[in-house]
Amino acid sequence: MKLVVVGGGISGLAAAHRALEVARERDVPLDLTVLEARDRLGGTIQTERVDGFVVEAGPDSFLSEKPWALALCRRLGVEDQLIRTDDRFRKVYVWRAGRLHALPDGFQLLAPTRLAPFAASPLFSWPGKLRMAMDLILPRGSAGEDESLGAFVRRRLGREALERVAQPLVAGIYTADPDDLSLAATMPRFLEVERRERSVILGLMRAAKRAPQPGTSGARWSLFVTFGEGMGRMVDTLAARLPDSAVQLRTRVAGLERAERGWRIGVGPGAIDADAVIVTTESHAAARLLRYVDPQLAMLLEDIPYASSATASFGYRRTDVPHPLDAFGIVVPRTEGRALLAATFSSVKYPGRAPDDHVLIRCFLGGALDARSLDTDDAALLARARDELRDALGITAAPMLTRFARHPASMPQYRVGHLARVERIERRLDTLRGLFLAGAAYRGVGLADCVRSGEAAAEAALARYDTHQ
């Protein structure tokens, strides 16, 4: 079987690795090719280790509660290289009205699960607290069309809950506008809680009582997990498991077309024939590759919008940072008019991210609600980030280390109706034998979701090949 994987990000690498695993299990001779337009593998994952700092340009971790990335690490034999967060500092600050307010203990993304810390918090006004408490008596919403996350939070918990907590936390995950974001596609858990328990607060409180408390469960892994050497270790490990001849870097695919054998992949002046193709690029790039194969499919793919973002990382001497840095980081509501979406105290969240007596802070900028801020040059964005770190944390000293990375059109936006669109895409794919799509654009944006997507595509490609032999 000749299989071509288009794209060498984490979805493509997971697909290629899983294809090799399945081929060995089923004794299927496999000719594998991975085509990557850049001069390196990993997509948005890129780790730099310099002067004792471990700097991530893209994702710095993955969720352990989604099992696919952790399971892949086990199969790769690198689970012992993973590290957990330092749960002594699980707190998150919300920067509001010029001050940092700790998110109340027990607050779960949208709603509180502990009433005493919530009632004592200065983050919310008393009218805002009373409005959130109305969730306890409000009826269920009517089951019907897809609802935006913003509409859901306003309906259940009120405007303050949205503006001061839900929006900045969601921006840190999806770089998205909550009024566009599909609740069913991004956070179905809250929709299920309302349908099952009626009250979101009561439902989350009951779930919290059943769940083991952080730091006391004896569980091996925290919610977020990473590699001691940085997430680039996962890319390097996957790449090392592929045949030397399989990867072609600096190879841009011009288009796809059906061929007698299955598919013809246009590469430069030539072409590669394959039985099956797994396209793991962003959906807008996949749309361009498929515009002549299936114009309707290409339109559906093009309709998935993307947001751009940037990260700015700064390394400081610990004595130059007056704030105690007793948290994982800060989030910034859009109503504050700041450039920062969030800042992670990387060397607090994970051990080994900075030399002794130093700290590493990573800032996030851009996103769907502040796309125009990225129109300025790198130097201006770095200066803006430093100015806002000074306002938030009191840092006036120049950083010892500065790194900046842009991620243009890299974060898919799961707008209202997204799942219905994905179902239409999947129906079109069913008519195109040997063509598979994978990646963050469809059923999950996290690294673990991308692993699942790539592996599922590889398994489907091998299964389809088996059934047609």
FENNOR-V243779 format. One record per residue. N is the residue number from 1. NEAR is the number of other ideal C-beta (glycine too) atoms within 12 Angstrom. Layout:
{{N:NEAR} {N:NEAR}}
This chain:
{{1:31} {2:28} {3:47} {4:48} {5:51} {6:47} {7:49} {8:43} {9:47} {10:45} {11:56} {12:54} {13:48} {14:53} {15:49} {16:47} {17:42} {18:42} {19:50} {20:34} {21:27} {22:29} {23:28} {24:17} {25:17} {26:19} {27:12} {28:26} {29:16} {30:33} {31:25} {32:41} {33:37} {34:47} {35:39} {36:34} {37:27} {38:23} {39:14} {40:22} {41:40} {42:38} {43:37} {44:39} {45:43} {46:33} {47:33} {48:28} {49:25} {50:19} {51:17} {52:20} {53:32} {54:38} {55:36} {56:41} {57:31} {58:36} {59:43} {60:40} {61:38} {62:40} {63:27} {64:29} {65:19} {66:26} {67:20} {68:30} {69:43} {70:33} {71:21} {72:37} {73:32} {74:19} {75:24} {76:30} {77:14} {78:28} {79:24} {80:13} {81:22} {82:32} {83:30} {84:29} {85:35} {86:26} {87:23} {88:17} {89:26} {90:27} {91:30} {92:34} {93:37} {94:41} {95:37} {96:32} {97:20} {98:13} {99:16} {100:31} {101:30} {102:30} {103:40} {104:30} {105:24} {106:29} {107:35} {108:33} {109:35} {110:40} {111:45} {112:36} {113:30} {114:22} {115:24} {116:12} {117:21} {118:34} {119:20} {120:18} {121:30} {122:21} {123:35} {124:34} {125:19} {126:16} {127:14} {128:26} {129:29} {130:19} {131:28} {132:40} {133:27} {134:22} {135:37} {136:24} {137:15} {138:23} {139:14} {140:23} {141:24} {142:10} {143:13} {144:11} {145:15} {146:27} {147:33} {148:33} {149:43} {150:34} {151:26} {152:40} {153:38} {154:28} {155:30} {156:40} {157:41} {158:31} {159:26} {160:29} {161:48} {162:37} {163:34} {164:37} {165:41} {166:47} {167:43} {168:43} {169:39} {170:42} {171:41} {172:38} {173:33} {174:42} {175:43} {176:43} {177:30} {178:43} {179:27} {180:32} {181:43} {182:37} {183:43} {184:32} {185:34} {186:41} {187:34} {188:23} {189:24} {190:37} {191:32} {192:19} {193:32} {194:34} {195:23} {196:19} {197:24} {198:20} {199:29} {200:42} {201:37} {202:26} {203:29} {204:34} {205:25} {206:18} {207:22} {208:23} {209:14} {210:12} {211:18} {212:14} {213:17} {214:25} {215:16} {216:9} {217:16} {218:9} {219:18} {220:14} {221:27} {222:30} {223:28} {224:35} {225:37} {226:41} {227:37} {228:24} {229:24} {230:35} {231:43} {232:33} {233:29} {234:46} {235:42} {236:25} {237:29} {238:44} {239:30} {240:19} {241:29} {242:32} {243:20} {244:11} {245:10} {246:32} {247:32} {248:32} {249:19} {250:16} {251:27} {252:24} {253:38} {254:23} {255:27} {256:41} {257:26} {258:22} {259:23} {260:11} {261:24} {262:28} {263:35} {264:28} {265:41} {266:28} {267:25} {268:16} {269:7} {270:13} {271:20} {272:32} {273:25} {274:39} {275:35} {276:44} {277:51} {278:50} {279:50} {280:45} {281:41} {282:40} {283:41} {284:28} {285:34} {286:43} {287:32} {288:26} {289:39} {290:38} {291:22} {292:17} {293:31} {294:27} {295:15} {296:20} {297:34} {298:28} {299:21} {300:31} {301:37} {302:25} {303:24} {304:39} {305:31} {306:35} {307:37} {308:32} {309:42} {310:40} {311:43} {312:44} {313:43} {314:39} {315:34} {316:35} {317:22} {318:24} {319:12} {320:24} {321:32} {322:18} {323:27} {324:17} {325:36} {326:22} {327:33} {328:36} {329:44} {330:41} {331:42} {332:42} {333:36} {334:34} {335:20} {336:30} {337:18} {338:34} {339:38} {340:44} {341:45} {342:44} {343:46} {344:40} {345:41} {346:44} {347:38} {348:35} {349:39} {350:35} {351:22} {352:25} {353:41} {354:35} {355:22} {356:13} {357:15} {358:29} {359:40} {360:45} {361:47} {362:47} {363:45} {364:47} {365:44} {366:38} {367:41} {368:32} {369:37} {370:33} {371:26} {372:14} {373:32} {374:33} {375:17} {376:21} {377:14} {378:20} {379:13} {380:19} {381:32} {382:29} {383:23} {384:28} {385:40} {386:31} {387:20} {388:33} {389:44} {390:25} {391:26} {392:36} {393:34} {394:17} {395:31} {396:16} {397:21} {398:17} {399:33} {400:27} {401:31} {402:30} {403:33} {404:33} {405:33} {406:27} {407:31} {408:19} {409:27} {410:36} {411:40} {412:44} {413:43} {414:43} {415:34} {416:28} {417:25} {418:36} {419:25} {420:20} {421:32} {422:33} {423:19} {424:23} {425:37} {426:26} {427:16} {428:25} {429:33} {430:18} {431:16} {432:27} {433:22} {434:37} {435:39} {436:47} {437:47} {438:46} {439:49} {440:46} {441:42} {442:37} {443:35} {444:34} {445:40} {446:33} {447:42} {448:34} {449:34} {450:44} {451:44} {452:34} {453:43} {454:48} {455:39} {456:31} {457:42} {458:43} {459:30} {460:30} {461:44} {462:37} {463:24} {464:29} {465:30} {466:20} {467:12} {468:15} {469:13}}
